[in-house]
Amino acid sequence: MAEMQKKITYSPEGEQREVKGSDLFVRALENQGVTCIFYIPGEETIDLFHSLSNSTIKVVPTHTEWAPALMAANWGRLTGRTGVCITTCGPGALNVPNGAEYARLNGMPVLLIAGQKAIKNRPQAGFQRSATVEVMKPVTKHAIQITSAEMIPPTVSEAFRITQEGKKGPVYIELPEDIAAEKCEKEVALIAPHKRELPIANDAALDRAAALITAAERPLLMFGAAASRAAASCPGLIAVMEQFVNRTGIPFFTTQMGKGAVSEDSHLYMGTAALSEGDCVHIAVDKADLITTIGHDTTEKPPFIMRPEGPNVIHLDVTPAPVEQVYFTQLEVIGDIGPALEALADRLEGKLPNARALLPLREKILSRMSNDADEERWPVTPQRLVHDVRKVMTENGIVALDNGLYKLSFARNYPTYLPNTLLLDNELATMGAGLPSAIVVAMLNPGRRVMAVCGDNGFHMTSQELETARRLKLNLVVLIVEDGGYGMIRHKQAARGFPDFGNTVDNPDFVKLAEAYGVKGTRVEALDDLVPALEAAFEGGGVHVVVVPIDYAENK
C-alpha cells in the first residue's frame, strides 16, 4: 500500500502543519500528471488559485466562459490525457455545459472544475447559488460536489478514471469555497493514478468476422472518429491501421472525424462521407454488401444509412455500438482496436478473392471530388478555398475547423495524411470552437503549421481569444471565411424551397479588429492573392488573421 499512496508533505522542517482543501486539491491534480489548466477566475475559487500559485501547473486565463472547457477538451483530444479547466460558480459554471457536451459527444477526456458558494452556511443567501451539479449531470459522465476536504483525493482520482474509461469524456467536480478553505486536521493520502487496461477482442468474434469478410462479394472498410481518437494516445495504431488496409487489400473510406486514420494518398482510399447519403463516396457505399467499421461512434452524423436490405455491418471498436435506426450491426468485435486489427489481418491476408471488387469505382469518385478545385470565380468557392489551403499546409500541418457550410468541403476534399490533422466536430457541431481548438493545437505543436478556419459568425463567438493566442506567443493563422450571414442555415432553407430569412448580419472590419487585439490582419481582395497571403502569414510568425470572402451560391 505504501507504493500505491502518496502522503501530503507538511513543512520543510518536518513539522506537521495544517493544509487547506485547495492545497490538497492542487496536489491531487499534480499527482494525476496535470501540467496545464484553462480557466476563468472567480470569487469562489480564490483559495484554489492561491494554491495553484505555488504549483508547477501552468494556468491559462481566457476571455469567454465556455472557452476553457473547449480548450481543455481539445487538450484531451490531442494528447489522450485528461484536460482540465476551472470556472467560478453560478454564471461561470452555467456557461460550461456547451463545452461539456462537446467533450461528451466527441469522446474527449476532460475534468471540469467549478467553485460554489459555501455549503456549511449561507452568508450571501441565494446570491449566485445555482444547482450546477444537477445541470451538469446530463452532459457529463459524472458530476459531484465535494463536501469535505478528506473527500478530495478519492474524488479527484475517481474523476480521472471515469474520464478515461470506455468512451472518454467529461467529469464535473464542484468545490465549494468553504471546503476549499477548510483546514485538514489529519494526514491525507493521495491516490495513485488509475491504470487503464483495454479489453482484448475474443477469438470467436474475430473468427466470425473473418468468415463474413471472406464471404463478402463487395467488401468495404470505414474508419471513424474513435479510430482517430485512439491514435492520439497510441501513435503506434497509425501503422497498424495502414498495415491492415494493405494486408487485406480492401478499399476504405472515412467519416468526417475519421479523416487521416489511414493516409488518403493510399491507392485504396475511396473518399470521405461529408453527407449521410448521395455524396461522392456513396457510389461505392451503395454497392457494398459488407462494411467493416473501425472505430465508428454513432454520435457522429451518420456517414451512411443502413436499411434492412443491406449492407451488412461489422462493428470493430473498444466499445459496443447502440442499436440505432440507421446503424444496427450484424456482428461486433469489441476490444482494443490495434490488437483486434492485427489478429483479423492474420486471419484474412491472402484469402480475399473479392477484396478489390469496389476499387474500379475509385477513379469516378475521386474525379467527382476534385471538380471545381481550380474554379476561378470570385469571391472564392468552398472547393477552391480547400484546394488553396491544402497548398500552404505541410503534410503534418493541422487545420482546426469551426462549424459552417465550408466544413463539408473540407471533409470531402481536403487530403489528410495523418490522424488529427484536420480537426472538426461532427457530433455536437458547436459554433465557436474553431479558434479555441486551434490555440490548444498551437500550444502542443509549436513546430508545425496550425490554422483555424472560421466562418464570420463562428469567429464572433470566441473572437476575444485572439488576445489569449497573442499572450501565449503562439504561431497561428486564423482564416475567416466571410459571407455576412449564417451560410449553413441559408443553404438549408434553399434546399427546402424556403426564402432566405433571418440569416444576414453585418461584420466589423476584421483586420482592424485583429490589430486592436495586437495581432496582424490581412484582407484578401483577389483570388490570386489568397495563397500568397496565407503563405506570408505563416512565414511572418505570430498570430495572423486572414479574411477572405466566400460564395456559397453553388455549394456542392
N, C-alpha and C positions, 0 to 999 in steps of 0.2 A: 504493500500500500504506500510505502514511503516514496516509491518511484512514480506512483500514479497521482500524487498530490503535491502542490507547491504551496508553502505557507507564506503569508504576508510577512515581510520584514518590517521591523518597527523603528529602530533608531540606530545610527551608526555606532553608538556605544553599546548596543545590545540590550538596552533597557526597553522593556515593553512600553509602548505608548498607544494611545487611542488613535484609530484611523476612522475617517468618515466613510459613509456608504459610497460616496462618489469616488473616493480613493480606491476602494475595493472594486468598484465597477470598472474603472480605468485599467486597473491591474488585471482584471478578468479579461478585458479586451486585449491587452498586451499578451496575455497568456494564450489567447487564440491566434496570435500572429497578426493582429491588425496593425497596419502601418499608415493608413490614411483614413480620414473621416471628413465627409462633406456635411456642411451644417448651416443653419440659421440660428443665431443666438437668441436667448430669451431669458426673462427674469427667473423662470423656474429651473433653468439649467446652469445658473451661475456657479454653484458648487461643483458641478460636473466639469465645467470649463476651467475652473481653478485647478482641479485635479489634473486635467489634460495639459495644463501649462507646465506641469512637472513631468510630463511623459515624453517619450521619443516619438509618439504618434504624430504624423503631420495632419494639420487641420486646414480645411479649405472652405472659407466662408463664401456663400453665393448670394444672389440678389432675389431670386424668386423662391417662394417657399416650397415648391414642388421639385425644383431643380436638384436639391441634394439627393432625393430619392432616385431620380433618373440617373444621376451620375454614379451613385453607389451601385445601382442595378447594373450599369454597364461595366463598372469595375468587376463585378461578379461574373458578368457575361464573358469578358475578355480574359480573365485570369483563372476562372473556375473557383476562386476563393471568395468567401463571403464579403461583399462590400458593406460599408457601414455609413449611416447618416444619422444626424441628430437634428431635431427641431424642438420648438417650445410647445407649450400646451395650447389648448383651445384653437385659435385661428391658425397657428402654425401646424399643429397636428392634423387639422381638418383639410389642409392643402395637400397632405401626403397620400390619400387614397388613390389618386390617379397614378402616381409613381408606384404604389404598392401593387395595383392591379396590372400595370405594365410589367412588373417583375414577375408576378404570379403566372400570368398567361404565357410569358416568354421564357419561363424557366430560369430566371436569373436569381442566384442566391444573394440575399441582402438582409441585413439587420437594420430595422427602422427603430430608432430610439427617440422617445419624446418625453419632455418634462410634464409635470402635472402639479396642480395646486396641492397643498398639504392635505393629507388624509386623516391625520390624528386630531386635527382641529380645523376650524374654518374662519381664519382671521379676516378673509376677504369675502366671506359669504359665498355667493354663487358666481362671482366675477370670473369670467373666462373658464369656468369649470364645465367641461364637456365630457360626455361619455364616449371618449375616443376609443377605448378598448372595444366597446360594442360596435362602433363604427368600423373598426379595422378588421374585425373577425371575418366578414365575408370576402375580403380582398387580400387576406394573408393565409399562410398555412397554420399560423398560431398567433394569438395575441394575448398578452398577460400584463397585469400590473404587479409591480414588486411592492410588497407590504412590510418588509423588514430588511435590514442590511444583511442579515445572515442568509437571506434568500438569493442574494446576488450571484455568488459563484455557480450554484447549480442552475439557476435560471438562465444565465448567460451561456453556460456550456450546452444546456439543452437547446437553446435558441440556435446556436451554431449547428448543432447536429440536425435539427429539423430543416434548416435552410438547405442542407446538402443531401438529405435523404430522399429517395425516389426521384420524382421530378423536382429539381431545385426550385427555390422560391423564397418569398419574403416572410420574415417573422417580425412582430411588433412588440417592443417592450416599453412600458410606461414606467418612468422613475419619478415618483412624487418628490417635491422639493424637500419635504421634511425627512424622507427616507435617505435622500442624497446627503443631507446634513447630519444624519444620525450617527452617533459615535458607536463604534464596535467595542464592546467591553471585554470581549474574549477573542482569542486567536481564531481566525477563519481561514480554512484551507481552500486554495484554488483547485480546480478540477482539470485534469489533463484533457487536451482536445480529443474529441471523438474520432476514431479512425473508421473511415467509410470503406466497407467491403462490398463490391458489386456482385450480384448473383451471376452464376455461370449457366448458360443455356444447357438444358439436358439433352442427352444423345437421342432420345426418342423423337423429340421435336425437330432436331436437326435432320434426322433420317427421313421424317415425313416431308420436311421442306425440300430436301434433296430430291425425293421421289416426285414431288409435284413439279419442281423446276425442270427435271429431266424429261418429264412427260409433256411439258408445255410446247405448243407449236409456235407461239409468238411471245416469248418471254420479254419482260422489260423490268429494269430496276429504277427505283426512285430514292433519292437522298433527301431527307427532310431536316427540319430545324434542330432536332435533338442530335443529329449527326454532327452538325456544326458546333453545337454547344459542347458535346463530348470532346471534340478536337481541341477546344480551348484549354481543358485541363489535362488532356492526354495527347500531346503532339504526335506521338507515335501512331495514333489512329489514322492520321492522314495517309501514311504509307500503306497501312492495312487496307483502307478503303480503295485506294488506287490499285493495289495488287488484286483485290477481289474482283474488280471490274476486268482487269487484264487476264486473270486466270480463268474466268468464266466466259469472257467474250460477249457478255450480254450488254446491249446498249442501255444507257441510263439517261434519265432526266432528273431535274431537281425541283423542289418547291422554291418559293422566293427566299426563304430563310435557310435553305439548304445549299444555296449557291456557293460553289468553291469547295464543297466537301471533297469532290474529286475535280481535278483541274478540267476546265472547259476547253482546253486545247486537245483533249483526248479525242481520238478518232471514233470513240463510241458515244460521245456526248450528243444528245438529241434535242437539248433545249431546256428552257425553264418555263414552268407554268405560271404566267403572270395572271391568268384568269382561271376560273374553275372549269370552263369548257369553251370550245370554239377558238382556242388560241393556236398558235403555230404548232406547238408540240403535240396537241391533241390529234393531229394527223396520225401519229404513232400510237398514242394512248388509246384512241378509239378502236384500234385494230388489235391491241394486245389481248391475249387470253389469260395471262398471268402477270401480275405486277408484284414484285417483292419490294416493299417499302422499308427503307433502312433509316431508323430514327425519325419516323413521322410523328408529329404532335398534332392531334386533331383540334387544338385551339388555333392552329394556323388556318387561314381561309383555305377551303378545300382546293387542292391542286387538280383534282379530277372528281367526277361524280360516279359513285358505284351504283349500279342498278341490279335488279335480280338476275338479269340475263348476262351479267358479267361487267368487267373482267373479275376473275378470282384474285384474291389478295393474300399474300403472306406478310404479316407484320413482324418485323425484327427490330427489337428495341430493348432497353433495360427496364421499361415499364410497359404494362399491358395497355391495349387500346380500348377505350369505351366503345360501346355499340352506338353508332350514330346513324342518322337517316341516310347519310351519303357515304358511310365508311363502316362496313361490317365484315370483318376479316374471316377467311376460311381456316387460317392457321396462324398461331402466334409462336414466335421463337423469342423467349424472354431471357435476357441476360446481357452482360457486358458486350457492347457492340463489337469491339475488336476481336476477342477470342471467338465469338459466335461466327463472325465472317471468316476467320481463318479456318475454323472447323468445317464450315459449309463449303468453302472453296476446296478443301481437301476431298470432299465427297463429290464435287462437281467437275473438277478440272479434267478436260479431255473427254467428257461424257455427254456433251450437249450438242447434238447434231443440228438443233434448231436455234442455237444461241443468237445468231446474227440475222434471224428471219426479218426483223423490222429495220435493219440497218439501211437497206436501199431507200428508205424514206428520208434519211438524214439530209441529203442534199436539198430536197424540196423544202424541208423545214428550215434549214439554215438560210436558204436563199430568201425565204419569206421574212425571216428575222432581220436580214440585212437591208431590206427595202428602205429606201429613203434616208439611209445613213449619211449620204453625201448631198442631201437636199440643200438647195441654195436659197431658200426663202428666208425672208427677214420680216418680223422677229424670228428667232431660231425656233425650229420644231423640236419636240422632245427627242425624236430619233437622232437628229443631228447633234443635239446637246450631249446625249450619251456618247456618241461617236467622238466628239471633241474632248470630252472629259477623259475618256479612255486614253487618248493620245498623250495627255500630260501626266497621267498616273503611272508610276512604276508598277512592276508586277506585284510587289508586296505592299504597294501603297493602299491606304484604307479610305474608303468613301463611306461616310455616315449620312444616311438619308433621313430627312424629316418625312412627314406624311403628306402626300399630294398626288396629283394625277401623273406627274413625272415619274413617280415610283414604279409604275407599271412598265415604262420604257426601260428604266434601269434594270429591273428584274429580268426582262425579256432579252435585252440587247447588250448589256454591259458584260463583256467577257471577264470571268472571275477565275483565278488560278489557285487561290488558297482559301481555306475556310476563314470566315470572319474578316474578309477584306471588302465586302460590300455589306454594310450593316444596315438592316432595315427592320421595321416592326410590322409583321403581317398577322399579329394576334390581337393586340389591343388597338394598334394603329392610331396612337395618340399623337395629336399635333403638338409641336413644341419640343419634341425630344431630340431633334437633329443636332442642334448646337451643343446642348449638354453632353450628348453622346460623344461628339467629336472632341470635346475638351478632354474627356477621360481617355479617349484613344490617343490624343497627342501627348498626354501625360505619360502614358505607358509605353509609347513608341516614339521617343524623341528623334530617332534616326530615320524615320520613314515619312513619306509624304502623306498628309492627312487632309481630307477635305470634307466639310459639311455641305450638303446640298439641301437648301430650304426653300419652300415656297414663301412668297411675301407674307402671307398670313401666319404660317407656321413660325417664321422667323420672329414676327412681332411678339409671339407668346413668351419667348425666353431671350429676346434680344439683349436684355440687360447683362446677360452672361458674357457678352463681349469683354466687359471690364474684367471679369474673372479670368478669361483667357489671357488678356494682356498682363494682368497682375502676376500670373503664373509664368509669364515669359515663354509662352508656347509658340511653336511654329504651326500655323493653322490657316488654311484658306477657307473662307466661308462664301459659297456661291449662292446668291439669292436669285431664284428664277421668278420674275415679276410678271404677273398678268392682271394685277389690280382687282383681284376677287378671289372667291372660293372656287377654283377651277374644277375640282373633282365634283362638287355639287352641281355646278353649271353643266358639266358633261352628263351627269346622271339625269338631270332634268330634261336635257335634249334627247337622251336615249329613250325617255318615256313620252316624248312628244309634248312636254310642258314648256311654257315660255321661260326664259331666263328671268328669275325673280329673286331679289334679296341677296345677291351674291357680290355686288360691286362695292368696293371700298377705295378710299384714297390713301396713298402711301406718302410718307415723308421722303425727302431726299436721303436715300440710304448711304450715299457716300459721305454727306455731311454728318449723318448720324454716327457712322463709323469713326470719323475724325473727332467727333465730340467725345467718344469713348477712348480716344488716344490711340486708335489703330488706323491702318491705311485703308483707303477705299478707291475703287475704280468702277466706272460705268462703261460697259461695252456698247458701242454705238453702231457697230457694223459686224457682219458675220465673220469676216476675215480677221477681225481683231480679237475674237474670243480665245483661241488657243494662245496667241502671244500674251494676252492679259493674264491668263491663268499661269502660264509658264513664268512670267515676270513676278507674279505674286509668290510663287514657290521660291524662286531664286532670291527674292528680296528678304525672305525670312520674316519672322514675327507673325502677327495676326493681320490678315488682309481680307477685306470684304470685296467681292466682285459681283456686280449687279448686271444681269442680262435679261432683257425682255423675252418672253416666250409666247408662242402662238399655239394654242391647243385646238384651233378650229378644225384641223383634220387629224386629230389624235387617233392613232391606230393601235 
